[in-house]
């Protein structure tokens, strides 16, 4: 696997770690070749990939703010 397909595969498996991502992306136990190919693929796409961690998307941050409840006083006011 090379190019954008490799970047997509690496991104999908990044949280599992480099050795698992290398295996799942077709590089077996050759993590060094996987990382080299990943950097090359990133360069082809004009994306700077220093490590697998660069591909991990942080979870969205949800903020809860106070609000005002708007409802009728009684059920019969519906």
N, C-alpha and C positions, 0 to 999 in steps of 0.2 A: 504494500500500500504506500502511495506517495501523494504529494500535493495536497489539495484541499480535503481529499478523503482521509488522509492521514491525520490532518489537523482535527477534522470532525471526530474521528475515532479516538484520538488522544483526549479531546475535550470530554467526550462521553465517558471515558474511563479514568480521568485525571484524579478523582478523589480516591480511587483504589490504589494509587501509587504507581511509580515508574515501572516496576517489574511486571505488574499485572497489565498495565496499559500496553507495554511492549509486547507481551504475549498475545493479548487480544487484538492487537493491530498487525499481527503477522511477523513480528521480529523475534519470537521465541524468548530465549533468555538473554539475547544480545541487547541489553539496555543501552549501551554506548552507541550502537548503530541506530537504534530507535531515536535517541535524543539528537543525534547528528542529522538524521533524516527529518526529524521534526523541525529543527532549526532551519534547515534548507527549505522545507515546505513553507515555513513562515516567511522566509525571505522572498520566496517566489510570489507570495500573496501580499508583500509589503507590510508584514506584521512581525514585530520583534518578539520572538519567543525565547526567553532566556532559560526557562525551566517549565516543567509540567504545571507547576503552581500558577503560572501566568494564564493558564486556560481554565482555571477553576472560577466559576461565577459565584460570587457571594450571594447568599440568600437575601431576598428583599427584606428591608426593614419595615416593619409595620408599627406605626405609632397610633396609640389610642388617645384620643382627645375627648374631653368632657363634652357633652351635648345637652340638648334640652329635649325633654319628652313632650311630644305634642299628641294629645289624645282627648277625647270628650270626657266630661266629668262622670257621666254614667253611660251604661249600655244603651239606655233608651234615647240618648242624644245622638246615637249613630244615625 
